[in-house]
Amino acid sequence: MLLLGIILFGMLIGAAAQLIVGKSAKVVDWGRALTAGIVGSFVGGLIISLFSGDGLAFRPSGIIGSLAGAIIVTLAWQWWRIRRAKSKQ
């Protein structure tokens, strides 16, 4: 049950990050939302623990840290896709 909750939370946070960062709020890529939400939770937790002085320790980051991490991951993902598309031309 905990695993299902983590997956659902990751999907919701990732979708929120896509809607915040994206130019159009019409379509959410749920696979990308899941990945960005879960990875973003770890990134957000790492950033929060660095700011709080705990060092490089992974800790639960909460909703705000997870959303901030998911936004960072989504922005990095978009930057990488644009850079890769330009290099193919």
N, C-alpha and C positions, 0 to 999 in steps of 0.2 A: 504494500500500500504506500509506503514511503517513496519507493522508486517511481510509482505512478504520479505521486504528488510532485516530485522533483521534475519529472518530464513535463507535466502540465504547467508548472511554474516557469520552467525554461521556455516553453513555447509562448506563454503569455508575455513574458518579459522580452523575448526576442521579437515578437510581433509588435509590441509597443515601441521598441527601438526602431524597427523598420518604418513604422508610421511617423515617428518623430523625425527621423533622418530623411526618409523618402520624399520625393517630390509629389508623388500622387498616392493617395490613401486608398486606391481602388483594389490592389491585389497584394496579398501577403504570401510570400513563399514560406510555407510552414516548415520545410526541411531546414532552410536557412535560419528561420526563426528559432527552431529548436537548438541548432548548433550555436547560434549567437547568444541565446539565452543561457545555455549551460556554460559555455566558455566565458561569457561575459560575467557570470556569477563568480567564477574563479578569478578573473582579472579584477573585478570590482573588490572582491575580498582581499586580494593582494594589495591593491592600492590603499584600501582603508587601513589595513594592518601596517603599511609603511608610514602612512600619515599619523597613525596613533602611536608609533614608536615601538611596535612589537617586532620589527624586523621583517624578514621574509617568511612569515608564517601564514598559512592559509587558515582563515577563520570565516565563519558565516558572516556575510556582508550585509544581509538585509535587502529590502526591496530597492532602496535608493542606490546602494553600491552595485547591486546586480543590474539595475537599469543603466547606470553609468558605464559599467563594463560592457554591457551588450551594445550600447551606442558606440563605444570605442571599437569593438569588434566589427560592427556593421559598417562604420566609416572606413575601417582598414580594408574590409572586404570589397567595398565599392571602389576604393582607390586602386586596389590591386586589379579588379576587373577592367577599369578604365585604362590603366597602364598597359595591361595585357592586350586590350583591343587596339590601342594605338600602336603597339609594337608589331602587330600583325599586318598593319596597313602599309 
